């Protein structure tokens, strides 16, 4: 009985091992027949770097902008331009009292005319004396007059030439005085130095001014420019003729183009910056000198 039991257990164990072996074979066969899936990593296209901008700000400027000052002492008798007046070069802005200068100039001109007339008389007399000396030379050769008479005629002719030189110098001095008075008279006319706009008026009619006192502030309206500094890394990036976009908070709806007209050839060692000057191209719209503006520059850092 025990032997039969032992044989039965052995048969069951063999059957179990056979089932397990068949199962493993089926698993290996299935694994061999299954398609092989290879995971491939496809590189995504590189995204472009976002544009970076370096923004600088500064006031809008013009090349011509000056205080017009009094060129001599005087009293203002007339104001011809006020703040906001558009002027052209040479236009009268104010007039100083010029009556005394005008009278002095008229007297100097009369003196010049008188001396000029005297000079003509001396020159005419010189011709007469020169003729007398020539005749005396002929008479002396013919022994009709003495040598003393010949020398007398010679001295008179030479003396008259010196008188002509003296009067000529008087005439030159008189003309110089006349010219000086004309210049002083011209200084009583305060005029615009260039085309532009009267931004401020500092004086009023009847006011006494001294030489050097401010009277008007005149500014040109165009071309508008902006001067700014950039870090030294922009050396070689910002060049003459390059264009950028300009905007101003005072006229936010407007965008303008500025062109570089000047780039500092050296780096400021104290600040490590370069200086750039740019000018607005085309119409400047609502922009005015003195407004604050910003310029956007590509930063390739």
C-alpha positions, 0 to 999 in steps of 0.5 A, a space after each residue: 500500500 505504501 508503495 502504491 502511494 509512493 508511485 502515485 505521488 511520483 506520477 503527480 509530481 512528473 505531471 506537474 513538472 510537465 505542465 510547468 515546462 510547457 507553460 514556460 515554452 509557450 511564454 518564450 515562444 510568445 515573447 519571440 513572436 511579439 513585435 519589438 517596439 523601439 522607443 525613438 526620441 525625436 528632437 523638438 525644433 529649437 525655439 527662437 530666443 525672444 528679442 531683448 531690448 535695452 531702453 534708454 531715456 533722455 530729453 529731446 534736444 535741438 542744436 540751436 538753443 540760446 539765450 539772446 543777451 543785450 550787447 550794450 547798455 540801454 533802455 528798451 523802447 520796443 518789444 517786437 516778439 513774445 513767448 511763442 512767436 516764431 521768428 526767422 534769422 535777423 528778425 527784430 525782437 526788441 529795440 533799445 533807445 538809439 537816439 544818442 548813438 544816431 546823433 553821434 553817427 550823423 556827426 561822425 559822418 559829417 566830419 568824414 565828409 568834411 575831411 574827405 573834401 579837405 583831402 581833395 583840396 590838398 590833392 588838387 593843390 599838390 598837382 599845382 605845386 608839382 606843376 610849378 616844380 616842373 616849370 621851375 626845373 625847366 627855367 633853372 636849366 635855361 638859367 632863368 631862375 636861381 637855384 634857390 627858387 628851384 629849391 623853394 618850388 621843390 620844398 613846397 611840392 614835397 611839403 604838400 605831399 606830407 600834408 596829403 598823408 596827414 589828411 588821409 590819416 585823419 580821414 581814415 580815423 574818422 571812417 573808423 569812428 563812423 564804423 564803430 558808431 554804426 556797430 554800436 547802433 546795430 547793437 541796439 537792435 536785438 534780433 533772432 540769431 536763427 529760425 526758431 521759436 521764442 521760448 521765453 521773454 525775460 524783459 519788458 518795454 521801458 526796462 533798463 538793461 546792461 550788457 550781458 543781461 538775458 532778454 529772450 530764449 530762442 530755440 529751434 524746433 527741428 531737427 529733434 535729437 536725443 543724446 544718451 549713453 550705452 554700456 560699453 558692450 554695445 561698442 560695435 553694435 551701435 553704428 552710424 546710420 543705424 535706426 531705432 524706435 523712439 517714443 515719448 510718454 507725452 505723446 504715447 500714440 506716436 512712434 518715431 524713427 531715430 537715426 544714429 548720427 554720432 557715436 563716441 569713438 572711445 569708452 568713458 573710463 569713469 562710467 564704462 559707457 559710450 555716448 550716442 547722438 540720434 536724430 528723428 527722421 521725418 515729421 516730428 508730430 507732437 514732439 517738442 524740444 525738452 520732452 522726455 523720450 525713450 529709445 529701444 535698442 536690440 540687446 544681443 547680450 
